Structure formats: C-alpha cells, structure tokens
C-alpha cells in the first residue's frame, strides 16, 4: 500500500483543508474592530464545486466534486492589556460528493460524505490602531492604520476513517500564525495579510501510512470600498506557496502554487444584522484548489 500511495501522491500538493473550502478562502476586512464585550454569532452557508477537496494532500486525480457546508460561529471582543482582542470558534458540518481516480491506471471511483469537519479556534490581537474601547469610546473611533496578529488552530475533531481516502476531517492539527495590515484612505481600504500553515503528522493515511507536510505560506491582498457604514464591496486575491509533503519518511518534490480571486459584498439588513455575499474562483492551481465557491454569511451582534 505504501508504494502505491507514494506513486499516486506525486501529482498531489498539500494545502490546508481541515475545514470546508469556504472557511479558508479569500477573507477581506479581517481587521475590523468592535467595542470590548461585543458578541457576534454567525452562520455560513457555502457551496463549492470543481476540484475541491477538504484535505488537499490526498492522492487523487481527475477530481470533480461538489460540497455543501454550514458553519456556525461565535466571536467575542475582549480587552488584552489595553488593546482589542477577538476570539472566534467555529465547527463546520458538510456534505459532499466526489468522482476521482486513485491512480492513472485505476478505474474511476465515486464517494459521498456527510458529517462534521475539524473545528477552528482563533485569537486576533490588534497591535496598532485599535485600542480597547467601550461602546461610548467606539462611537468616536476613526479607523486609519491597523495592524493585527492572528493565531488560528484547526482542531482534528472532524469525521475521519483511516480506511477511507476522502474524509471530512484531516486527522492532524494545523496552526496558522498570520500578520495583517489595513489602511483606510477615505472610502477605500487596502489590506495585506501574510501567514504560515504549520502541520502535525497524519499517522493514519489509508491505514498506517504517515504523511507530514512542510509549512505552507499564504499571502492575501484586498481593496475594499465603503459606500456607507456596513455596506461595502471588496476585491481580493490569495496566493499560497510551499507545503511539500513527506510520505513514510520519503521526501517528495510537490510544492503548492495556487492563486485564488474573490469578490465580497457586505450588506446591512437591520441594526444588529449583517449579511455577506462571497464568490471565489481558482486562477492557478496545482492540487485541490481549482474550484469555485459561493458563500452566504449572516451575522448578529450584541
């Protein structure tokens, strides 16, 4: 099994995929502050189709899939030594259908999965431009330049079966430190983010095979235009590179080089309710990211 798996993996590069694709796509306005004590609950509905995998290190070819995801989330803004902090937790539930080949000489196969994906917990600290604020102080806050550090952890609690090729969970921890910069110029806001995906080993890939992965680096650029408070439009791009994998101690030359483009529209629908409409597509892809996604997000704040 290990030899067949090594041959099949030559065409697969690894990018993070513990959660549905919508949860790790192009993400503008991540450095938006709020008063300390603010709570936000959210619900994300996403549909992805094409060469979409929940774990892109999988050894599959000629992939065609379709996934539907629902992701509830909770966010709270807190005081961290005089600056604003934000804590978020989310657990996705997904269903998907895939058609693929395990190797070039194998027959086409298909499978379906329904269940929970890996959970995500993140902590964002605003380093510059967003001090800890009460609701009264926040009314006078004028955002200019903001710098933030985010630490995201993917917890391997999702559905995983070592005897199955495609799973909703990844059976490994993923830690993502990232630094972001946002600068507002009138109605325009320019943003840049840089981060690295760090992985633990998956010790149960198709049985007892051990898959490890080098860090994967991700970069994002966004330009947003605010029509009025909570009504905005953003165009963004995401580039990933690195992430070579090792199977059972054998290093492989399979770096990831992927680029995705996204368009996001934020809409206020009531005093405490906000909706986001998101569309993303893959421009260039090596494995598992040549897909399209449509996303509807709803948030309620108090």
N, C-alpha and C positions, 0 to 999 in steps of 0.2 A: 504493500500500500504506500509506503513512504516514497519508493522510487517513482511510482505513477503520479503521486501527488507533486513531487518535485518537478517532474516534466510538465505537468499541467499548469503549475504556478509560474512558469516562465513568462507568460503573457499577462499576468495579473500584477498590478502595482497596488500598494496599500494606501488607502486614505481612510480617515476615521469614519466609522459608521455605526456606532453603538445605538444611536437613536435614529428615527426616521430622517430621511434626507432633509425635510423641512426644518428640522431643528438645528441644522449645521450649515445652512445656506448663506447667501448674501444677507448681511444684517446691518442696515444703517441705523443711525441715531441710538447707538448703544450707550452713549454717554449723556443721556438725558437725566437730569437731577430732579428731585422732588423733596418736599419737606420731610424731616425726620418724623417717623411714626406713620408715614403713608403706607397703606396696604394695597396691593393690586392682585386680583385674581384674573386669570386669563384662560382662554380656550382656543386652541389652534386646530383648524381642520385643513388637511393637506392631501393633495393628490399628485403623485409623481408617476411618470411613465417613460419608458425607454430602457436604457442600460442602467437601471437603478438597482443597487444592492445596499442592504443595511450594514454589511461589513465588506468593504471593497478588497480585502485580501483574499477573497475566495477564488479558487481555481476554476473559473467558468469562462466559456467562450460563446459568441453569438447570442448574447444575453438580450432578452426582451421581457420586461416586467412591468407590473402596474401595482402601486401600493396606495392605500388609503390610511391616513393616520389621524388620530385625535389625541391632543396633548394638553391636559390640564396643567396649569402652573400657578405658583404663588410667589409673590415678591413683597419684600418689606424693606423700607429705607430706614437706616439706623445711624446713630452718632458713633463715629470711630475717632476718638481723640480729637474732636473739634472739626472733623471733616465728614462728608457724607459717605455712607456705605450702603450697599444694596445687596441683599441676599435673595436668591431665587432657587426654587426647586421645581422640577417637572418630571413626570413619568408618562411616556407615550404608550398608546395602545394602537396597534397596527394590524392590518390585514393586507396580504399581497399574493399575487400570482406571478410565476416566472416560467419562462421557457428558455432552455440553455443547452449547451453541450459541455460535458466534463472534460473531454479532450477532442482534438481534431478528428480522431478515428472512432469516436464513440457515437452512439445514436442520440438524437435529440431527446431531451427529457423535460419534464414539467413538474412543478410542485406548487403548493399553496401553504401559507402560514397565517395564523391568527393568534394574537396574544400580546403580552406586554413586552416592550423593549427595555433597554437599560435606562435607569434613572439618571438625571443630571442635577447636580447642585453647583451653584456658582456664587462667588463673592466678588463684588466690584467695589474698589476703593477709589474715590475721586481724589487724586493727588493735588491737582491745581484747578482753581476756578469754580469749585462747588463746596463751600464750607457748610458745616452743619447748620441747618436753618429751621426755624419754627414756621408754621403756616403764615404768620404775620410778616416775618422777615422774607419769606419766599415771594410774597407779592411785589416786593421791591427789587427782586433779584433780576439782573440783566446778564444773561449768558453771553460770554465773549469767547475766551480760550479756555478749554477744559482738557485736562489730562487725567487719564484713569488707568488703573491696573486691575485686570480681571483674572481670577483663578477659577477655572471650571473643571469639575471632576465628573466623569461618567462612571457610574456605579454598576457593575455587572450583575444586575438582578433580572435581566430580561430572559425570555424563553430561549433555552439553549439545549440542544441534544447533540452529543458528540458523534452520534451515528448518522447525523443528517448534514448535508452540505450547506444548505441555506437555513439560517436561523434569524430570529428577531433580536436576540442578544448576541454579544460579541465574546463573552467568556473571558474578558480581560478589562482591567482598569485603564482609564485614559485620563490624563491630567493635561490641562491646557492653560499655561500662563500666557497672558496677552497684554500688550500695552497699546493704548489708544490716544489719539489726539483729535480734538474737534475745535474748529474755529468758525465763528459766526461773522459774516460780513453783510450787514443789512438783512435782507430776506434770504440770503444764501448761507448755507453751512457746508463747509468742506471737512471731511473726516478721513483719517488714515488709521489702520489697525495692523499690528504685526503680532503673531503668536506662534507657538510651537506645540504640536501634539506629541505627548510622551506616552508610551505604551508599556504595560506589563506583558508578559508572555501569555499566549493562549496555549495551554498544555493539553488540550483535548480537541485538536482539529482532526476531524474524521478519524476518531479513535484516540490514540495516544500520541499523535504527531505534535511536535512543539513548534509553534510559529512565534517568532519575535520580529519586532519592527523598529527601525531607526526613527529618530524624530522626524516629524513631518512639519514643514514650515508653511504658514498661511499668511497672506497679505491681502488687505482689503482697502479700496478707495471708494469714497462716496461723495456725491454732491447733491444736496437737498435744497429745495425752495419752499419756503413757508408762505402760504397765501394769507393765512390768519392763524391764530392760536389753535393748535391741534389739527389743522388742515395743511398737509404738506405732501410733496412729491420728491422722491429720491431715486437717483440712478447710481448703481454701484457695480463694482467688479471685484472678484475674489480670485487670487492666484495661489496655488499650492505647489510645493516642490519638496523633494526628498522622500523619506519614508521607505527606503529599501528594506526588504524583508529577508529573514533567515529561517530556513526550514530544517529542523533537526540538526542545527549547527552548521549547515551549508549556506554560505552567503550567496545571494543572487543579485545580478545587476538589473534591478527593476525599479528605478526611481519613478516617482509620480510627478507628472507635469500636467496640471489641469487648470483651466480658466473658466469661470462662470460669470454670467452677467445677470443683473436683477433690476427690476423696477418695482418700487413700493409706493403705495398711496395711503396716507393716514387720513381718516375721516372721523370727525366728532359727531356722534349721533345723539348725545344727551350730555347733561352737565358732568356726569361721572362715567360715561360710557364712551369708548373709542373703538373703532374698527380699522384694521389694516388689510389691504388687498395687495398681494405679492405675486409676482410672476418671475421665474428664473429659468435660465437655459444654459446648457453647456456649450462653450465656444470651441475649446480644445479639450481633449480628454485622452488619458491612457487606459484607465480601467474604472468602471463603476460610477462615472460621473457624467456620462453623455446621456443626460436625461432632462426632461422638462418638469417643472413643478408649478402648480397653482395653489395658493395658500389664502385662507381667510382666518383672521385672528380677531377675537373680541376680548376687550379688557374692561374691568370695572374697578374703580379706585375709590378708596375712602380713607 
